[in-house]
Amino acid sequence: MIGAESHLPHHELTFVLYSIGPISGASLNPARTFGPTIASAAFNLTPLASLCVYIVGPVLGGLLGGFLYEVVK
């Protein structure tokens, strides 16, 4: 099947959006999450509690990925 592999990333993204969408609002970009969270924090402090997930998660994932790369390499 020539060209079928070009559709695979679209299906993966669709799966991720449908699976975590109800939990996170399907926000996969920490920068996109940061602005509305800070804006809504002016009225309520609850959004700041979930902001750490979008900041700490990618940092820990990057560190873990770098460590595993060095181990496997």
PyMOL commands that set and color helices and strands:
alter all, ss='L'
color gray80, all
select helices_A, chain A and resi 4-6+8-24+30-41+46-72
alter helices_A, ss='H'
color red, helices_A
deselect
rebuild
show_as cartoon
